[in-house]
Amino acid sequence: MFHYLRRSPGFYKRLWKLSLPVILQNLITYSLGLIDTFMVSQLGNEEMAAVSSANVPVFLLISIVFGVQSGLGILVSQYWGKGDLKSINRAMGVACFIGTGITVVLALVMALFPVQVMDLLSNRHDLSLLGAPYLQVIGFSYVFNMLSSIYASAQRSVERPNFGMLLFGFSTLLNTGLNYLLIFGHGGLPALGVRGAAVATLLARMSECLICLVCAVRSKVIPLDLGCFLRPGGEMAGRFLKYASPVVLNETVWGLGTSMQTVILGYTANSVEMLAANAVTGNLNRLFLVVCFGLGAATAVMVGKAIGEGQSRETVMSLSQTLLWFAFAVGAAVGLTALLLVPLLFVPVIFPMFKLSGESAAIATALAVMGFLSIPLHAYAISAVTGVLRAGGDVGWATVLDLAPQWLVCLPLTALTALLLKTGCWPIAAAIQTECVVKMPLCIWRIGGGKWIHDVTRGRGA
């Protein structure tokens, strides 16, 4: 492990230069989720549980958005290495047509059948009635988020990660202010409760999409070629489907699996306490994982560019191992820090702020501890799947390694402990984290063999 970490001067400076804006962007985005949860928690535990259930299909939408932008990043990073700007515009056009088409359909389903969708997510019809107004509105925000995320992904893949950080930083501040006004009815506006949180998100996403449109028209780094963008052609559509569709499918099915975990918690005997605790700890865990996601995004750019430049198999292999073990080391430091904060900050301060007490606080503690212990494993797996394997064109194996541990190990164990055996919160929390325990060694096995590098450096790249 340690010998891989020795690199030439300037390597880690470049890595952090690519990672930090993405880290800050995700930190801002996930902070919004925590702020949303905090504001809704002031309405009561049942309202927080209702929004947590409503966010199950929303998380599926988020996963689709991430899948489309990740798939686009595979193509754009390699075209950027080749200096092919027309192909970048064509790839963006295909991503926009496919991404918006999927999100519009799902948003309409949530808007037209909100109570019916909510009834599938928990055993409490009263939560369905509370969450339905939120679900009716929130889906449409991700139509606009899809467009802005696609453009931010393209900017990141051409080594301009600051754009996404600034864009989503602005929208998060706007969303937070609108939450304050619309949830509680300040500034002479009506108090819309949980619906207000959704309306605030929709307005913020529309604003960030408008900013992207203006920047795309004025950009000199990726000049907007409307001919290529609006008529990307069948060849580019075929390339996107070949390299990006497995990523989109991967993220969609993975998002569905993650959503199923919340559904399982929603069918427990103490579902309100489970969902409320999961809403808080899920957002806290994502705040600490932002470093891992940033390193994964930087890994995708660096590996994809190295392949696009035609560097040798040995060079790409060495680069990949360095990035993976560095992510693991950083994840270990982040996880240790988070664990130390559990008794010092989260239990005595944060949980009471979110109205978690008694059983819900005990559940939150178990979920937090097991989640933080798993951060180093998540860090390695994120960089391996979303960075090395996808950027290297090995999207098929990336999909298998991402989904098999979740669907064949994690979900069955979570359902077994939560619904059949009805164990305490600690076994349930441990079962949720078995995904990364299985995934990391599988990633080491696949990448260590090196076949994926042999394939892509012989012409399987985009």
C-alpha positions, 0 to 999 in steps of 0.5 A, a space after each residue: 500500500 505505502 509504496 504506491 503513495 510515493 509520487 512525483 512532486 506536484 501530484 497530490 497538489 493536482 489531486 487536491 486541486 481537482 478534489 477540493 471543489 467537488 468536496 466543497 460542492 458535495 458538502 454544500 449539497 449535503 449540508 442542505 439536506 441536513 438543514 432541510 431535515 433540521 427545519 422539518 424536524 422542528 415540525 415534529 418526528 412524524 413530519 420528519 419521518 414522512 419526509 424521510 419516506 417521501 425522499 425514497 423515490 427522490 433518492 432514486 431520482 438523485 441516483 439517476 441524475 448521478 448516473 447520467 452525469 457520471 456516464 457523461 464524465 467517462 466520455 467527456 474526460 476522454 474527449 478532453 484528453 483528445 481535444 475533441 470539443 465537438 464530441 463533448 457537445 454531442 455527448 452533452 446533448 445525448 445526456 440531456 435528452 435521455 436524462 430529462 426524459 427519465 426524470 420528467 416521467 418519474 416526476 409526473 408519476 410522483 405528482 399524479 399518485 403521491 399518496 399511492 407511492 407513499 403507501 408503498 414506502 411504510 406501514 403508516 398511512 398517516 405518514 403517507 398523507 403528511 408526505 404526499 404534498 412534498 412528493 407532488 412538488 419535489 420530483 420536478 426540481 430534479 428535472 432542472 437539477 438533471 440539466 445543471 448537473 450534466 453541465 457541471 459534470 462536463 465542466 468538472 471533466 474538463 478540469 474546471 471543478 470550481 464551476 459546480 462548487 460555485 453553482 451548487 453553493 449559490 443554490 444551497 444558500 437560496 434553498 436554505 433561505 426559501 426553506 426558512 420563508 416557506 416552511 414556517 411562513 416568515 416574511 409575510 409568506 404562507 406557512 406551507 410546512 413540508 410542501 414549503 421545503 419542496 417548493 423551495 428546492 424547486 425554485 432553487 433548482 430552476 435558478 441553478 439551471 438558468 445560470 448554467 444556460 447563461 454560462 453555456 452560451 458564454 463559455 470559451 472552454 467548452 464553446 456551445 455548438 448548438 448543431 452538435 448539441 441538438 443533433 448529436 447523431 446516432 453514432 454518439 447516441 450509440 457511444 453513450 449507450 455503450 459506455 454510459 447506459 451501464 453507469 445509469 442503470 448501475 446508479 438507478 438500481 443502486 439507488 433503488 437498493 438504497 431506497 429499499 433500505 429505507 422502506 425496510 425501516 419503514 415497515 418495522 414496528 417502531 418505524 417512526 423512530 427508525 425513519 427519524 433516526 435514519 434521516 438524521 444519521 444518513 445526512 451526517 454520514 453523507 457529510 463525512 463521505 464528501 471527501 471520498 466522493 471528491 477523491 472518486 471524482 478526481 480519480 475518474 478525471 485523472 484516469 480517464 485523461 491518462 487513457 485518452 492521452 494513450 499512456 501505457 498500461 503500467 502507468 495507468 495501473 500505477 496511477 490507479 493504485 495510488 489513487 485508491 490507497 490514498 482514498 482509503 487512507 483519507 477515509 480512515 482519518 475521516 472515519 476516526 474523526 467522525 467516531 470521536 465526535 459521536 460521544 462529544 457532539 452528536 449524542 449530547 448536542 446534535 441529536 437533541 437539536 433534531 428532537 431525537 430522544 430515547 429510542 430514536 436517539 439510541 437508534 441514531 447512535 447505532 446507525 452513526 457508529 456503524 456508518 462511520 466505522 465503514 467510511 474507509 471501506 466506502 472510500 476505497 470502493 467509491 474511487 474503485 467503482 466510480 473512478 478507476 473502473 468506469 473511467 477505464 471503460 470497465 463499466 460492466 464489472 463496475 456495475 456487478 461490483 456495485 450491485 451484487 454486494 448490495 442486493 445479494 448481501 446487504 438487503 437480505 441481511 437488513 430485512 432479516 434482522 429488521 423484519 424477521 428476527 426483529 433484533 435490536 438497532 445494532 445488528 440492523 445498523 451492522 447489516 446495512 454496512 455489509 455492502 462495503 465490507 463485501 465490495 472492497 475486497 471484490 474491487 481489489 480483486 478486479 483491479 489487481 488483475 489488470 485485465 480492464 487496463 489491458 482492454 481499454 488501452 487496446 482501443 476499448 476506450 471512447 
